[in-house]
Structures are given as structure tokens and as C-alpha cells.
Amino acid sequence: MNAARPSLLLRSAVLIGRLVLGAVFIVAAGPKIMDPPGFAHMIANYRLFPLSLVHAAALVLPWIEMLCGLALVSGVFWRTAGKLAAAMLVVFILAIGTNLARDRAVQCGCFDVHAAQKTHAELIGEMRWVLVRDGALVAVAVFVLGIGKRRSRRGTAAGALLGVLLIAAAGCRPAAERPAAPAATSHALRGVITAIDAQRREITVEHEAVPGYMGAMTMPFPVDPAVRLDALAPGDEITARLVVDGSRSRLDEISVIARKKTPGETPAIDPAKIAAVGRPFPDFRLVDQDGRSFALSDFRGKPVVLSFIYTRCPLPWACPATVARLARVGASDLAPHFVLVTLDPKNDTPAVLHDYARQVDVGSGRWSFATGNPEAIAAVAEHAGAFFERDGSSITHSLVVVTIGPDGTVLGRHEGRDWKHEDVLADLAALRK
């Protein structure tokens, strides 16, 4: 009878450890499954994952976490799930540790994929704690998986598990201790940067009125930790998302739509060269994803929707969102032809664009993912009013969509991250009136 008690205690300890691991992975997977773009943003911030795989990883990894959690809780294939969970925890610890060694502050994205307004020091402190917490979870996994081979040390193992669980419990701050956070709201902001304070991570923006929130003014804004301040400069015209969370606010999803050499000087794009609504869009010749040369004039007689992307774009709200919204336009009965011009011709060869194009209905023959020589691409971008420049391995560019009528004249031009597919559908619907 007494001999059975340690065995029962051991089995109970393994069950508790398994349930703890499973619950952690299920809870962690939920927000990521609900918001893949937000999770992709978190992955990209680590700068350890190939940018071309960020969005695929954001879709696949949360489901692996969820399946591991369910297997651990249900007891079905729990050993395999436990090994996979331990491996993911180790990889995550290495990712956090690498960024800590580089003094790069990143939000871990473990249980919340929404960017939080925190200082560099706060994020570094949080990252150090995450290492402790996940180290404890790895210890739980090792105990649960190895207990069958260590029956002679049951008392020691059970004690170790209890110690690890206490560490993990200490890291789970009770919800009652945290002030209830009011629901955050977001607003589209557009303006010109007048000053940058890198130490305080603030930019001062002379902005237009923010509908439903505040009038036009010049004021400083904290910037999300994920935003690279070295990619911005005074005089840049930007669009951004203003996130208001209680008494705090921040800017994220910042997109430069026009670059000025210095405040007061001529913009990088000459407004006189932008094809205005009602004016012809200048003809151009590029190469599509199948290596075929084509000209804009080849599509006379049908409407064309023109925009700009690059395949390695790490920002889910930028190029991927553009393609997704245009795909919704393509699903309508208005059937325009789409021309998406890469801003990274060195990397985006026709073969690369062909693979990238698989995310839309290229079989319809209505999608041209185009590349060409840099001068030709720059000319098309200039006529569309699209600013872009290379910034290391990434490209800073504005978001622009131009709707061109069957006769080659511009029907509409939409800028920034807040344009909707309905805007383009309205341009096209006007042709039927």
C-alpha cells in the first residue's frame, strides 16, 4: 500500500506537468490563430526568420502549438507532442537570447500579438523574464518526458517538478494584480515628420486632422518598438496608425509616402509627373512572371489596376495586404487586369514572381507580376506617385493603387494603408454608368 503511494504521486505529478504544458500552448496559440498578420509582424521583428517565410510561419506555427497543446491535455500522442513542445521552447529561448545579446528589444508575442507601448528597458526586462519562464517550462517538459526512465529517483523528480511549477506559477502574475486595460482604438494618421528623438523613441509630426479624434496640429508621438527610426527622417511625409490605449498612444505601421531631402526642399517625387485622375497614364514596357514582355497599351479596351509590391516585404499590412485586397477585387464580376510591379528587381526575377503569384488566381490570365530594369520601374512608380528607396535588405515604399480605364486614363488613385477594395470597385463601377 505504501509502495503504491509514491507511484500515485509520481503519476499525479506527470499529469499535472502535462496539463500545465498543454494549457500554456493552447492559450498561446489562440491569439496567433485569430490574428496571423499580427503574429507575422512579431516574427519579423526578431530578424532571425527568412522574410520570405514569415507569413507562412505565422499561419503554420500557431496550429502546431494548438495541436501540441491538445495532445498534451488529451493524452493522445502526448510524448511526441511533449518533445515537439520542448523543441519549440528551446528555439524560442535561443531567439530571445540572441536578441538580448544584441541589445535588441522585441515584444515576445507569446500570448498577445498586439504591439504594446513599452520602453526599451521595459522590453529588455520582459525578455529576461521570458527566458526564466520558458526555461521552467522546458524543465517541466524534460521531467514529464523522462520520468519513465527515472523511477529510482521518484522523490527527487517529484520535488524537482514541484519546484519548477512554483517558478512557473510565480511568473504568471494574477490577472487581479494587473489593471484592467481599456480597449485600444486606432486611427489613420497622415502628416510630415518635423523632428525625431531617437533616445525617447518619439517623432514629431505635423499632421492632418484625424477624423473623429483630433484636429490638425503638430505634436510628438511615441513610436512602436518594432518601427526602425533610422529608416525615417525629418521632412518625410508619412501615413501611420495611431493606436490609443487608455492614456497612452503610439504610432505603428508607418509608411513613407514621400521623401524630402531636408525640410522645405523639393520632394523626391515631382508632383507634376504624377498622372492625375482624368489624365492618360504614360505607357511602359516590363516583363511578367512568365518572362514575357508586355506594355500597358497591350491592355487597351479593358481596365487595369496598377500597384507596387516586393516579395520579401515583411510587413503584413503592406504588400501582402495589397495583394489580398486586389484579389477581392478580382473576385468581382468587373474583371480588370492587375499589374503589380516589383520595387526589388534585383531579387524579384520572373521565377521568384511566378512563385509569389501562386497566392492569387493567376490561371485567370488577369494578373501580371512585373519586373524590369530599375530605370523603367522608377519611371512607372514616379508616374503613379509611389515613393520607394532601398534600406539595407528591405525597401521603404509608399502604398499606392492606381485604377486605369480601358482608354488608358486614370480613373482613381488611392494612397496609404487604409484604402479598401471597395474604393477600386467604385472606380470600376463608374465605367458602367
N, C-alpha and C positions, 0 to 999 in steps of 0.2 A: 504493500500500500504506500509506504513512504518512498519506495523507489519510483513509484509512478508519478509522485508529485513533481520532481524535477523535470520529468518528461512532459508533463502537462504544462508546467511553467514555460518550458522551452518552446513548446508548440504555440502557446499563447503569445510569447514574445515575437516569434516569427510571424504570426498572423497580424499582430499589431504593426510590426515593421512593414509588412507587405501592404496593409491597408493605408498606412501613412504615405508610403511612396506612391501608391496608386492614386490616392486623393490629390496629392500635390500635382501629379502630371495631368489629371483630369481638369483641375481648376486652372492650371497654367495654359492648357490647350484651348479652353473656351474662348477667351478674348481674341486669340490669334486666328481661330477659325472664323469668327464673326467679322474680323477686320484684316484681311490679308494685306491690303495696301499699307496699313499702319505697321504691321509686322515686318513687311519688306523694308519700310523706312528704318526700323530698328536694326535689321540685319545689315543694311547698307552702312549704317553709322559705325559698325565695327571695323569696316575697311579690311576685312580678312577674307571675305567671301568673294569669288569672282562676280563682277557686276552682272555678267550675262546670265548668271544662275540665281540671282537674288529673288526674282519673282517666283520662279519655280520652287525654290526652297521655302518661300513664305506660304505657298499653297500646300506643300507636302509635309513639312516638319510638324505642324500642329496636329495633323491627323495621325502621324506616328506617335506623338506624345499621347494623344487621346486613346489610341489602341493599346499602348503600353499600360496606361492607367487602368483601363477597363480590364485588361488581362490580369493585372496585379490584384485588383479588387475582387474579380470573379474567381480567381484561382485557375483559369484556363490558360495553359501555356505560360504560367506566371514566371517560371525560371528563365525562359527565353526573353520575356518582357523585362524581367529584372536586369538581365545582362545588358540589354539594349538601353534601358533607362540609365544604368550606371555609366555606360559608354557616352551617352549624350551629356550627362552631368560633367564627366571629365573633360569633354570637348568644350563645354561652356565655361568651365573653370579656366581652361587654357586661354580661351578667348578673352575673358575678363582680365586674367593675369597679364596677358600680352598688352592690352590697352593700358592697364595700370603701370606697367613697366615703361610705357611710352608717355605716361602722364596725360593720356587722352581720356577725358571724361565722357562717358557714354551712359545712357539710360539702358538698363539691362533688358527691359522688355519681357521679363519673366511672366508677370501676371497682369500687366497693363501695357498696351501698345500705343497709348496716347502720350505724346510728349508732355513732360512736366516742366514747369518753370523752376529750375534749381540752379544754384551757383556751381562753379567748377568744384569748389571744396565739398559741397554737399553731395555731388555726384560721386566724387572720389571716395568719400566716406561710405556711401551706399554700396559702391562696388566692392570695397574691402569687406563689408558685412556680408555681401552676397557670397564671397569666397568662403567665409566661415559657414554660412548656412548650407551651401551646396556641398562643402566638404563633409558636413554632418550627414547629409542625405546620402552621399557616397558611402560613408561608413555604415549607414543603415542597410544599404543595398548589399555591401560586402558581407555583413552579418547574416542577412536573410538568405543569401545565396550559399554561403559557406557553412551554415550551421550543421548541415548533414554530415560534413566531414570532420566536425569538431565536437562530437558528442562527449568526449572525455573532458571537455572544458566547459560544460554546460553552465556552471555557476558563473564562471568568468565571462562567458559570452553574453549571458543574460544581463549581467551587470553592465557590460560594455554597451549593450543596446539601450538600457535604461539611461545611461549617461548621455549617449548620443541623442536620444529622444528629448532629454532635458535641454540639451543645447539647441536642438531644433525648435522646441517649444519656446525657449527664451527669445528666439529670433522672430517668432510670429507675434508681433505686437498686437494685442487685442484690439478689435475694432472700436471698443468703447474708449480706448485711450487716444484714438485719432479723431480729430474734429471732423464732423460731417462736412464733406466738400460740396458746395453748391454746384449745380450743373453748369458746366462750361458752355459758353456760346462763342461763335466765330463769325467774323465779318470780313468782307473783301475790302482790302485797302490798296490804294494806288497813290504814289507820290514820288518825290525826288529826295534822295539822301543828301542831307546837308552836312552831317558830321558823323564820325564813327569813334566810339570809345571802346577800344578793344579790352581794356582792363575791366571795365564794368560790363562788358558784352552788351552794349547798347548802341543803337543807331538813332540819330535824329532825322525825322522825315517831315518834309513839308508836303502834307497830304491833302487830297481832295476830301470832300465831305463823305463820311461813312453813313450811308442811309440807315436810319433807324437807331443810330448810336451817337454820333457826334458830328459837328460841323468841320469845315476845313480849317486846319491850323498847322502849326509846326511844333512838334513835341518829340521827346526821346521815348524809345520803346526798348524794353529788354528783348533780346533775341534768343530763340530756342538754341540749346547747346548743339543741336545737330547742324546748325547753319554755319558755314565757313565764312567768317568775317573777312578773311584775306581775299575772298572772291568778290567783295563789294568795295565800292569806292565812292567818295563824295561826288555828287553830280549824276549818279546812276538813277535812272527812272525805273521804278520797281512796281510790281504787284506783289501782294503778300496776303497771308491770312492772319488777321488779328484775333487771337484767342483770349477771351476774357473769362477768368476763373475766379469768381468772388472779387476780392480787392486786388487781384494780381492780373497782369496781362502780359502777352508776349507776341512776337511776330515769328511765324514759321512759313514754310513753303514760299520762300522769297524767290521771285523770278525777275531778272533784269530784262527790261524790255527795250531799253535804250541806254547806251553808254556815252558819257561825255568825257572828253579828255580832262578837263577841270571845270569846276562850276562856272557857268557863264559862257563857256565856249560852244562851238558848233557840235551838235550831236553826231555820233558815229554814222548814223543813217541820215541822209539828206531827205527831208520830208518831201521835197519837190520830185524825188524819184519814186515815191511810193504810188502805186497805181490806185487811184481813188475810186470810190464807188461811181459807176456810170462811165468810167474810162476804160479803154482796152488794156488788158494785161499783156505786156510785151511777150512775144513768142520766145521760146527757149528750146534747146535740144539736150536731152540727157539719156541715160541708159537705165533700163528697168532691171528687175530682179532676175530676168531670164537672159540678160546680156543683150537685149535688143535696143537699138537706138530709136528714140521717139521724140516728137516735138509736141508742144502744147497744141499747135494748129492741127495735129492729126485728129483731135477730138472735136473739131468743129461740128456743130449740129447736135451736141449733147452737153449738158452742164458738167463742169469739173469742180471738184473740191480739192484745194491745194493746202498742204500743211508741211510741217518740218519735224523730223524726229532724228534720233540716232539710237542704234540698237543697244548700246551699253548704258543707256540712261538709267541711273539708279533710283530715280525719284518716281514713285508710283503715281503721283498726281500730275506728272508732266507728260512725257512721251507715251507711256502705257495708257494713261487716261485719254490722251488724244486719239489713239488708235481705237480704244474701246468705244468712245463716243461716236467716232466716224463709222464704226461697224454698226451702230444702232441706226445711223442714217442710211447705211447700205441695206438694212433690213426692211426699209420702207419701199413703197411702190414708185418712188420718184427716181430711183436708179441713176445717180450721177456716176461719173468716173472719178476715182480717187487717185491723186498724185501726192505721195508722201516722199519728200526729198530729204535725204540724209544730210546732216551737218558734219558728218565724220567720214568723208570719202576714203580716207587712208585705211580705216578699219572696215568700213561697210562696203565690201565688194559685192558684186551681184550675187555671189554664192551665199554670203552672210545675210544679205537682204532676202534671199529666197527662203532661207530657214526662218527668218524673223516673220516673213509674210504668212507663214502657216497658221498664225493665230486668227486670221480673218479668211473670208471666203474668196481666196484668190482664184479658185476654179471658175468663178463667175466671169473672169476676164476684165473686171472693172476696177482692179487695184494695180497701180504702178508704184512700186517702191524704188525710188530713183537715186542714182548716184551719177557722178561725172567729175570733170576736173574742178578743182577748188574755185577757179575764177567764174565758171559757169554757175556753180551753186551759189556763190556770193552774189552774183547778179540777180538770180531768181529771188533770193532772200531779201535783197535790197528793194526790189520792186514790190515785194509783199509786206515790207516794213518789219521784217524779222531780224532782230539783233542776235548775233552769236559770236563767241570767241572761245578758243581753246584755253582750258585752265588745267594744266597737267594732263592727267588721264581722263578728265571729264570735260564737258563743254557747257559753258554758261550760255543760255539762249532764252529768248522770249518765246511765248506761246502765241502763235498766230494761225488762224484759219481763214482762207480766202475762198469765197464762192464765186465761180466764174460762169457766166451764161453761155448758151450754145453759140452766140456770136462772138465770144471772146471778151466781152465786157464784164467788169467786176460787179457782182450783184450784192455782195456783202463782205465785210471784214470784221473778224472777231478776235479780240486780244485777251491775254491773261488766262488764269486758271479757271475762271468762273463761267466761261462760255458753256452753253448747253447744246446738245444735239438738236433741240427744238429750234435754236437760232438758225442753224443751217437749213433745217427743214422748211422754215418760214421763207428763207431766201429762194429755195427751190419751188415752193408752192406758189410764189408770186409769178412764176413763169406760166402758170396755168390760167391766170386771170385774164 
